[in-house]
Amino acid sequence: MTLDSVRETTATDRRLLARATLDNLNWNGRRFTMREVEDTPQFRHYYDGWPSGEDFGLVAEDTESVAVAVVWLRYFTAEDPGYGFIADTIPELSIWVSAERRCQGIGGSLLHRVTEVARSRGVTAISLSVEDGNPAARLYARHGFRPVPNGAPGCLLLEL
């Protein structure tokens, strides 16, 4: 699949972002159900009320307009931080590629595109959180994400 079929995320993508959040939490096997994600504010805030403020993202779709990947940047506050929270002014990135579309370069292409959008919006840095052992960490390293000095384990930062 080429990334010619990429669109901006909208408020109608809440279900997609919820599914992506669930799959991201279950990257190494089934640990959570959708009900648990919906019932847990620390998980739900990754997509609830999407978008708010300066949040933005991109969706890759196949030729039948079915979402196969999504990347989104969400701004959190110190009062309601994400797992990769650094500061109110630094959005936290989440990315998901459907299992059948992984290892095809889609994640890297979306990551590159959303980074360019972020730069064009004046974003100076992007954070994220990745659990130890998650193979996605290699993708983030290739794109310049580095561990946050004195940060929480798995908290990465890309300075733009």
C-alpha positions in Angstrom: 0.0 0.0 0.0 1.2 3.4 -0.8 0.4 6.3 1.5 -1.4 8.2 -1.1 -4.6 7.4 0.9 -3.8 9.4 4.1 -6.2 11.8 5.7 -6.3 13.9 8.8 -8.0 12.4 11.9 -11.4 13.8 12.8 -13.9 13.5 15.7 -15.4 10.6 13.9 -12.2 8.6 14.5 -12.9 8.0 18.2 -13.6 4.3 17.7 -10.5 3.9 15.6 -8.4 5.6 18.3 -10.0 3.4 21.0 -9.2 0.3 19.0 -5.7 1.5 18.4 -5.2 2.2 22.1 -6.4 -1.3 23.0 -4.1 -2.9 20.5 -1.2 -0.8 21.6 -1.8 -1.9 25.2 -2.0 -5.5 24.1 1.2 -5.4 22.0 2.6 -8.5 23.7 -0.6 -10.5 24.1 -4.1 -10.0 25.5 -3.8 -8.0 28.8 -6.8 -5.7 28.5 -10.3 -5.7 27.2 -12.0 -2.8 25.5 -14.3 -2.5 28.5 -11.2 -2.1 30.7 -9.8 0.5 28.4 -13.1 2.4 28.4 -13.3 2.2 32.2 -9.7 3.3 32.8 -9.2 7.1 32.6 -5.4 6.8 32.0 -6.2 4.7 28.9 -9.3 6.4 27.7 -7.8 9.9 27.7 -5.7 9.0 24.7 -8.9 9.2 22.5 -11.8 10.5 24.6 -13.0 13.9 23.4 -10.8 13.7 20.3 -9.6 16.1 19.1 -9.3 18.9 21.7 -7.1 22.0 21.5 -4.1 21.4 19.3 -4.4 17.6 18.9 -3.9 16.2 15.4 -3.2 13.0 13.6 -3.2 11.1 10.3 -5.1 7.9 9.2 -3.8 5.6 6.4 -6.6 3.8 4.6 -6.6 1.0 2.0 -8.3 1.3 -1.4 -11.7 0.5 0.2 -11.3 3.4 2.7 -10.7 1.0 5.6 -8.2 2.4 8.2 -5.0 0.3 8.3 -2.9 2.7 10.5 -3.2 5.8 12.5 -0.8 8.2 14.2 -2.0 10.9 16.6 -0.5 13.6 18.8 -2.3 14.5 22.0 -1.5 17.3 24.4 -1.8 16.3 28.1 -1.4 18.3 31.3 0.5 17.7 34.5 -2.9 17.1 36.2 -3.8 14.4 33.6 -0.6 13.2 32.1 0.0 10.5 29.5 2.5 7.7 30.0 5.1 9.7 27.9 4.2 13.1 29.5 7.1 15.6 29.6 5.4 19.0 29.5 2.1 20.6 28.6 3.7 22.1 25.5 5.0 18.7 24.1 2.4 16.4 22.5 2.5 12.7 23.1 2.5 10.5 20.1 0.5 7.3 19.7 0.8 5.1 16.6 -0.9 1.9 15.5 -0.6 -0.3 12.4 -3.0 -3.2 11.8 -1.4 -6.5 12.4 -1.7 -7.6 8.7 0.0 -4.4 7.5 3.0 -4.3 9.8 6.5 -4.5 8.5 5.5 -2.8 5.2 6.9 0.7 6.0 3.5 2.2 6.8 4.4 3.1 10.4 7.6 4.7 9.4 5.9 6.7 6.6 3.1 7.9 8.9 5.7 8.8 11.6 7.6 10.8 9.1 4.5 12.6 7.8 3.1 13.5 11.2 6.6 14.8 12.2 6.5 17.1 9.2 3.0 18.3 10.1 4.2 18.9 13.7 7.1 21.0 12.4 4.8 23.0 10.2 2.6 23.7 13.3 5.6 25.0 15.3 5.8 21.9 17.5 9.3 21.8 19.0 9.3 18.2 20.4 7.2 15.0 20.5 7.2 12.5 23.3 6.0 8.9 23.5 6.1 5.9 25.8 7.1 2.4 24.8 7.3 -0.6 27.0 10.5 -2.6 27.3 10.7 -5.3 24.7 8.2 -3.7 22.3 9.6 -4.0 18.8 8.2 -0.6 17.9 11.1 0.9 19.9 13.3 0.2 16.9 11.1 2.3 14.7 11.2 5.2 17.2 15.0 5.0 17.4 15.3 5.1 13.6 13.3 8.2 13.6 15.4 10.0 16.2 13.5 9.4 19.4 15.8 9.2 22.4 15.3 8.3 26.1 14.4 11.3 28.2 17.3 12.1 30.6 16.0 11.3 34.1 12.7 10.4 32.6 10.4 7.5 33.3 11.5 4.1 31.8 10.3 4.0 28.2 9.7 7.7 27.9 11.2 8.9 24.6 11.6 12.4 23.1 12.1 13.6 19.5 13.3 17.2 19.3 12.2 18.9 16.1 
